[in-house]
Amino acid sequence: MLSAVIESVGYWSRGLPSWEAACAFAVHDDLVADAPARPSPQLLAPNERRRAPETVAVALEVALAACQAAGRDPASLPSVFVSCHGDMAITDYMCATLASEPRTISPTRFHNSVHNAAAGYWTIGAGAMQPATALSALDASFAQGLIEALAQIAAGDEAVLLVGYDGAATGPLQTMWDSRGLLGTALVLARAPADGRARGPVLRAWLGDDPPSPLDGKLSRRETGNASAAMLPLFDALASGHDRLALPAGGGRTLRVELAHD
Amino acid sequence: MPPLAIRAYTATTALGRGLDAQASALRERRSGLRRNDLTPLAAGEAPLDCWIGRVDGLEGAALPAELSQWESRNNRLAWLSLQHDGVREALAAVVARHGAERVAVIVGTSTSSIGATEEAYSRLRNDGREFPEDLARPTLHTPHSLGAFVADATGLRGPCVTVATACSSSAKVFAQAARLIAAGLADAALVGGVDTLCGSVLFGFNSLQLVSNAPCRPFDAERIGLSLGEAGGYAVLERLDDGERAALELRGYGESSDAHHMSSPHPEGLGARLAMGDAMTRAGIDAAEVGYLNLHGTATPANDKIEALAIAALFPDTLHASSTKGWTGHTLGAAGIVESAFALLALEREHLPGTLNSVVPDPANGPQIRFDSADTRIRYAMNNSFGFGGNNCSLVFARP
């Protein structure tokens, strides 16, 4: 069995631009009155902040929020970035341009088209020379990212940053995968301290064959159209103090998660 | 780290299908590169003026009927690459020992089946709103197309994930598998990577002005850019029993980030040095023990210079280091597994490849970077794979 302390959480969706806002919504149905329409990650230089794809912006926003909430230097953490589809707006742009004027592909859009664009911008912005990875596994993406982050801790890392995000589908691609909204979450996961005094809920996880938790929590129902929604039972449980859930892990299996809240 | 057994490995590239084809072309210094003959999807566009490492016969290599819903150039190459060098037999053996749920599938790619998405966009129906019927298969049009296909095609049921960190993807799969097995979530893993030539990579790298109009010349003073290629490959990794030694082992991995730029490397190669250093530390060896190093060596002016600097700083003059991109082209997300296979071949067959097409060494090259091949028995071989976003991975393999 794998385990870690959840030192902090980052969260951003339209209308819920922080983990505090997400918790207030999950518990009291409160919404933020004048929430920003787009994340604005302070880690990027102002011109890059405006130009960054939304998926990159949301990933960096939640990653930085989680590091700050944990009191961890962003440069010190290895990171795992998970996204089901990467940036579908860029995929749409690349494919549409290739079908008409292939020699006009924008070099910036091309280098932003890699699945590890968010991870790359994060390590550059944070000055993190620690390893970063970028994974995809359809609705099992977040569970597989969580497994990788927990395995990194088991292999000796003291703390790991895990980020999950997906944006909206655009163009003809949305007839294949109709992802909506913009959603990002982040966790700073750390090895449990030897003295037992954890700075946050303790998470334990193992693979099983039970069905995944239904998407019936308030955060899950709110973002149900986003490709990353399968991760939300974990965030609903963290917001509401629930202690058991199962995330789809691929191949018909689930990642069982138990939370011991502090 | 606890060493892992490599029960089987394979590669399929422009040099041919399976290890014997790779080994003989490396020994005979026979390149797989050809003038680009891939017609763009856009009407009236000429092929880019460049050289490519194309795998022969993919157009006629349809998937078996029961897998036909996965049809794409990338999945064809994923399937074709799986049929060689005892990989399927090794998988059957690890499944028999541990059960299908205890064997993970961890594969790397940069573009997965996006070639199929590109094609769909070139044949849209209904005023450009709908995919053509034959390509309206959602699991092709997502990065996990590769991992999901390989899991379906092999019946493996352990954790399954597609790593997509650009050109370091299928090196990092070894690191991830090692952690997963050490953490007890699997007893064995099929690792690998597949990337196929498509418009995104050809015109994308062209937009960055990184593509050479002649066959690439890694570490040559006159190099002007890379040649793109396609390839697939796999390795079957398994936990070793106490005291057991395997014929070939994964001994170490090192990963790092440059923290510098999305598409150009750290000017002093700091990230590369960190990855190589960590891989050797994990393997418990020092730099003098590495017998062969397969360099990332893409043949772009900047990348090779920085890798050469890092190699000169880390290794004694006795190291034999080379780039094999002149044989295969840069196979992007598959480079990690292909060049790991070349490193394993160097261990097994005692032939250390040189660097094809390159004649005049760049003044920045140290004596480690060899253009000529050598026949030497070695114990440790290493592979470097570096990708966009400054994402680095180095691997150490051993023949105990």
Interface residues (C-beta under 8 A of the other chain):
Chain A: L2 A75 C84 H85 G86 T91 M94 C95 A96 L98 A99 S100 E101 P102 R103 I105 S106 P107 F110 H111 N112 S113 V114 H115 N116 A117 A119 G120 Y121 T123 I124 A126 G127 A128 M129 Q130 P131 A132 T133 A134 L135 S136 A137 L138 A140 S141 Q144 I147 E148 L150 A151 Q152 A154 A155 P172 L173 T175 M176 W177 L207 A249 G250 G251 G252 R253
Chain B: M1 P40 L41 A42 E45 E101 S110 I114 T117 E118 A120 Y121 S122 L124 G128 R129 E130 F131 A136 P138 T139 H141 T142 P143 H144 G147 A148 A151 R157 G158 P159 C160 V161 T162 V163 A164 T165 A166 K172 Q176 A178 R179 L180 A182 A183 L185 G199 S200 F203 G204 F205 N206 S207 L208 Q209 E255 S256 S257 D258 A259 H260 H261 M262 S263 L270 G271 L274 G387 F388 G389 G390 N391
